[in-house]
Amino acid sequence: MRDISLVKILPVQPRVPFVKLRIVAAVLSAIAVIFSLFLFVTEGLNYGIDFSGGVVTVVDFGEAPPEGVQDFVQSRIDDGAIVQNISQPAGSLIDHDYLRIGLPLQVEEVDASENANADEENRQAQTDAQQVAQQALIAALEAEYGEVRIDATETVSGKVSGELRRKGLLAVVLALGFVLAYIWFRFEWQFGAGAVVALLHDVILTLGVFELFQIEFNLAIIAAILTIVGYSLNDTVIVYDRIRENLRKFKKMPLIEVINISINDTLSRTILTSVTTLLALLALYILGGPGLRGFSFAMIWGVIVGTYSSIFVASPMLLLLNLKRGSRIDAPKDGAAQTA
């Protein structure tokens, strides 16, 4: 039977000089990271209700939400309100969309160090303020658009939102710490440090995009960041494993050439994996509705920067960290050791 290759576009043995471009890539990455950190200090993240506190109300107009309702809510009720359409799945008995309106926290918290009953006062004050804000929202919508139906209401206090922020940050930090430990155990410490630098690069640039476009940052984005960490690490480990194999294979070859050959050896796999993942995420971004748009956007950006960092950040870091051909790299495999 005739052998037909599935992929004819990519060369069988590419020889792209990636490592020679490391200085240009380092400059671009440094500029992007500094700009992202600058945005974090000046603009900050656009925290959703999960992280800022507030009340979320799902409103049903009995038909498709009127045009201009978002501008009406933000200009007449609260300029910090978050308004989203909730699309109904195919085959649903309801043939129109709902509206999800999030109002931010209405009152400032009392300092617990100055008042022993601060927690109770905070809860009561926030509950009262959120109820007043919700009633004002419903009254304004009914006055403008007629009778509306409230399908669901969810309230997040400032204390709960602060705890969610801390736990989200802790999850990302723990993920990076475990990655460092795993790569250090699996390879050498230079590999672990290079992988963590690449992952920090990906996380900071992802946050920078959300700061630049002021996209809502919520719990779903934390899940996306952790997924990005896993995806980028998978790419990085595959390149690192090929580098380790080639270091045993080409004992006299300079390290810079070994790294470049290793990146090219895994290039076809990297491109194919990234492209197929991006196709699925683009479909999710376009067809998934507003509820999944932030998550899918974060994943799309994360796949792009994760692929870039595996090639231009993680691998050249081995040169910067002065990787040596040590005993763990040059040690024979188990079968060769037993034969010897």
Secondary structure by P-SEA (a helix, b strand, c coil): cbbbbcccccccccccccccaaaaaaaaaaaaaaaaaaaaaccccccccccbbbbbbbbbcccccccaaaaaaaacccccbbbbbbbbcccccccbbbbbbbbcccccccccccccaaaaaaaaaaaaaaaaaaaaaaaaaaacccbbbbcbbbbbcaaaaaaaaaaaaaaaaaaaaaaaaaaaaaccaaaaaaaaaaaaaaaaaaaaaaaaccccccaaaaaaaaaaaaaaaaaaaaaaaaaaaaaaacccccaaaaaaaaaaaaaaaaaaaaaaaaaaaaaaaacccccaaaaaaaaaaaaaaaaaaacccccccccccccccccccccccaaaaaac
